[in-house]
Amino acid sequence: AVVAYAALTVLLGVMATWCAAGVNWPIFCEIVPEESRSTVVAWDTALEGISGTVIGTPAVAFLANVFGYSQEVGASVRNEANAVALGKGLMWTTVLPSMACLAFYSLMHSYP
């Protein structure tokens, strides 16, 4: 499981970073006036980062609670049920947005 997790993490880190430089910025260069490009790219980067922080963190906490995360402080430091619940929350807040991005970016490949 550790090898699969490491491989998927590296794959996500390598593939997810291409969207800005390979898709977003070239599109902005085509549709945004030259004097506004840096502002638009800055807003895009800022909103992307803020949305991940403002929406993602509470979503992970909410989903972890849905999947049975217990906030009780017990004698055991290691709680496997909490780890599983948190892992499921992280998985859903990573996979669903990634699939939505894949769907939207795929729509750009259809021509009129």
Secondary structure, DSSP 8 states (H G I E B T S, - for coil): -HHHHHHHHHHHHHHTTHHIIIIIHHHHHHHS-GGGHHHHHHHHHHHHHHHIIIIIHHHHHHHHHHTT------S-S--HHHHHHHHHHHHHHHHHHHHHHHHHHHHTT---
